[in-house]
């Protein structure tokens, strides 16, 4: 099971392998002005062996600040697959240029600083602190100084079939941090540790991958739970990520209500203390064949917007799996929360839509 806070669009290469330029196609219809983009670039054997020989150009031929990381190589050491990262418009046109005579321009982007045994990540618009004390981001603030959440407020939790509550935080969780990617445009960190109960019982392992992009306050979060016990004896009743977001004024929660690759969404207006939830109440397993999502809005303990079916018969016949999310708007003076079931937990105070694929361990 995996929790995803922010989607980075996937880029596909359409050019022949012998070409020195490759068109990058962005498969997204969200219509946002700028978004962190990352995708794979296939290369022929022997073309280049240094990712510094890859750069990104816009429609006018101007170089875009970008980063290229090696994802796979041939036996001769030349690059087989490269991951290209940059912040751009999903509606724009971009081209990857590569070759031994191509040199990517150096850029000033993300600042990664050692802090409290972990890292302080400064993307420009926001700063994030990741430490071995917690599986998730310990604290976050915007460039103007506004704190989004304080240390100790962001929490990954689970509740097992015996009603025991465990969190992935503190010394008993034995959290380890690993840097998967560290570049000027994109930084990817992995944290992993134990979900531990109050009496010290270790119930399962948690793994989180956090991707930060230069010039953007958005974070992509992927989360996995690894069961280490006999699942006939131990299973989960609930799990989630709690992220209390401090903010001012009303907000809008946006849910993707159709698994088709389009712009079909449902928006819910949230006042202080409101909660909107999209939960998967039925999913294909064992003899079950249907998939059903429900969407609600609650205010002051009362349902303001009734349950509704999300996804049509075509979706149920396909047997698609999915998850859901709970989003709560924080009261400006206090702490609210945002919980994600399977995916869609928001970070950095921004809710977005899009479609993409989970990134591998390589980031």
N, C-alpha and C positions, 0 to 999 in steps of 0.2 A: 504494500500500500504506500502510496506516495502522495505527499502534500506539496502542491505547487502554488506559491504566492503570485509570481509575475511571469508572463510568457514572452519569450524572445522569438521573433519570427524566424522561420527556417528559410535559408537561401538555397536555391538549386542552380547548378551550373549547367548551361545548355551548349557550350561551345565544344568544338572538337578538341581532343587532347593536344594536338599539334599547334593550336593557336596560342598566341601570346596574350590575348585578351579573352575574357570570359564574362558574358552577361550574367548578372546576379538577379534572379527572379524572386521577389518577395511575395510569398503566398499569404496575404493578409488583407482583410477588408475593413479593419477597425477604423481607419480614417483619422488616426491621431497624427499630429504634426511631426512629432519626433519620437523615436522608440529605440531602445537598445536592440541591435540586430546581430545575429551570429549564425554562421552556417558553414557547411563543408565545401571545400574547393579541391576537386580531383586533379592530379597532375600526372603527366606521362613520366615514365622512368628516365632518369638522367637529366631532367630539365633544370632543376635547381636543388641545392642541398642546404640552403639557408633561407629561413622565412623572411629575412630582411629584404629579399628580392621579390616580395609580393606587396602590392599597394592597391588601394581602392580609388576609383575615379567617379565623379558624378556625371550627370548628363552633359555638362559643358566641358568635360575633360579635366576639371580641377581635382587635385588630390584631396581626399577626405581623410581626416585623422583616423587611423585604423590600427589594428593589431593582428598579427598572423602567428598562430601557434602550430607546431607540428603535431599531427594526430597519428600519423602512420608513415613508415618509410619503406623503400624497397631494399633489397639485399645489398645494393651498392651504396646505401646510405642516402640516396636522393629522396626527396619528399614525395610521398604517394598521396597523402591527404593533409590538407591544412585547414585549420579553423580560422575563419576571417571574422573579426569583430569590429563594429563601429556603431555610432549613434546616427541615425538618419531617418528620413521620412518613408513610411511604408508605401506611399504613393510615388516615391522618386525612382529614378533609373540609375543604376550603379553598375560599374564594370570592374572586375578584378584584372589587373595587369601584372604579369609575372615574366621573369626571364633573368639571365645572368647580368644583363645590363640595366636592370630595373633596381632602383634603391628607394625604399620607403622613407619618407621624411620622419625624423624624430619629433615627437610631440610631448608636451607636458600634460599629464592627465591625472590619474589616480595617485594619491600619496598613501603608501602603506607603511605604518610606523609600529614598532614593537611597543606594546603597552600592557601592563599588568599580566605578563605571561602570555598575552594574546596579541591582537592587532587593532589598531585604530585605522579605519578606512575612510579617507576623505575623497569624495567624488566631485567636490566643488559645490553642488547644491545641498549636500547633506554629509553628515559624519556618522559612522557606525562603529561601535565598540564590540568586538568579539573576544571573549575570554574563555579559559578552561573551566570557569565556574558554571557555565550554562551551555546547553546544546544550541540554543538560538542566540540571536543578536542581543547582547546585554543591555545596550542603550542606543538611542538614536536621537539626533537633533538636526534641524535644518540650518542652513548657512546663516540665516539671520539670528540664530541663537535660540529659537523656539524648540523646546524639548518635546519629542514625540512620545517617548516613554523613558522612565528612569531605570537604573539598575535594579534587578530583581523582579520587575513587573512582567516581563515577557517569559512565558513558561510553556514547556512541552509536557503534557500529562497523559496518563492512561488509567483506566479503571478495569480491573480484571473481573472474571466471573464470580469471584468471592467478595467483590465489593471493595477490594483494596485499591487505594489510589497511589500511584507512583509518578514521580517527576524525574526528569533528566536534568538534574541540577545539583551542585554541591560536590564536596570531596568524594563521597561514596559513589557518585556517578562515574568517576574515573574518566573524565572527558579528555579526548585527545584532539588536537587541532592539526590540520595538514593544509599546506598551501598547494593547490592544484594548478592554478594559473596566477602569475604575477606580472602584469604588464601595464603600460600606461593607459590603456583603454579599457581593459577588463581584468578583474581580479576574481578568482574563484577559490573559496575556502571550503574545506570539509571538516565537520565536527562529528564525533561519534562517542557514545558512552552508554551507561546503563540507566534504565528506568528503575528507580529505587523507591521502596515504600518507607514509611516513617520508622519501621522497625529494622530497616536495612536489607530487606529482601530484594534481590535483583530479579526483576520479572522478564525483561526483554532488552534488546539493544536498540538504540536509536541512532540514525545516521542522517545528518542534514548537510546539504550542499547549498552554499550561498554565492550568488553571482552578482557582482557590483560593476557598474559601468560609469566611465568618466562622463561628467556633464549631465548626469541623470540622478534623481533621488530614488529611482525605482530599484528594487531588489528582486531577483528570482530565487525562490526557495523551493528546493525539492527535499522531501522527507521520507524516510523509510523506517519501518519497524522490523526487526529481525527477531523471530521467536527462537528462544534457546531451550524451552521446556517442551514436554509432551503436550501437544495441542488437544489431546483428548482429556487432559487434566486441567489445562489452563488456556483460557481464551479471553478475548476482550469484550467488554460491554460498551466501552466508549473510549475514545481518544481524541486529542485535539491540540491545537496550538492557540494559546491565549496571548493576544497582543493588545494591550490597552492603549488606544491612540488618543492623545490629547489634541483638541482642536477647538476652533471657534465657529459658531454658526451651524447651519444645517448642512447635510451632505446627501449624496446620492449613491446608493449601492447598485451596481450593474451586474446582472447575472446572464451568462450565456445559456439560453433556454433551448438551444437546438444544437445537437452535435454535428450538424452539417457545417461545412466551412463557409459561413456567410456572416451577415451582420444581424442575425436574429437575436435580440436581447430583450430583457425586461428590466426596467429601472424602478427602484423604490426610493422615495424621499424619506430621509431619516432626520428626525429632530434629536435633541440631546436625550440620551437614555434609551432610544429606540433600538430594536433588534430586528433584522431581516434574516431569514433562514431559508436555504434551499437544501433539502435533505433527500437522500435516496432511500425510500422506504421499501422498495422491492428491487432485487437485482438477480441476474441469472446465476444460479448455483444449484447443484444437485439436480433435482427434477424441475426446478423453476425455470421458466423461459422468458418471463417479462422483466422489463426495467421501468421503474416508475419514480419520478422525482416530484416533490411537493415544494411549493414556495409560500411562505407566510411572512407577515409583518406583525410585530408585537409592540405595544406601547402601554407602559404601566401595568404589565401583566395581562392585558387584554389583546385579543387578536383583532387587528384593524383591517387586515386583508386576509380573506379566507384561503384555505388550502386550494391549490390548483395543480392540475396535471402539467408537467413539463415534458415535452417530447411526444411525438405522435406514434401511430401504429407502426410506421416504418422503423422507427428506432427500436421498438420493442421486438419486432421480428428479427432485427439484426442481432439482438442480444447484446447490445453494447453495455459495457460496464462504465461506471462513473462514480462520482462521489457527491459531495455537497459542501456547503459552507454556511457558517453563521457569522453575520456581520453586525456588530453593535456600534452605534455612534456614541462616542464618549461625551459626557457632559463637560462643557468648557472648563469648569473649575475642578473637576474630579477625574476619576479614572473610569473608563469604559472598557470594552474588550472587543476583540475580534477573534473568532474561532474558526478554524478550517477543518472540515471533515474530508479527508482524502486529497483535497486540493483547494486552491482559491483563498488561502489566508493572506490578507493584505499587509504589506509593510510600507514604511515611509509615508503613511497617510495618503496613499494614492490607490484607487481601484481602477483596474484596466481590464480590457478584454483582448482576446487574440487567440491564436492557436499555434501550437508548436510541439516539439518533441522533447522528452527528458534528455538531458545531457549525460553522457557516460562519465565514468569516474575521472577520465582525463579532463573533464570540464569543458 
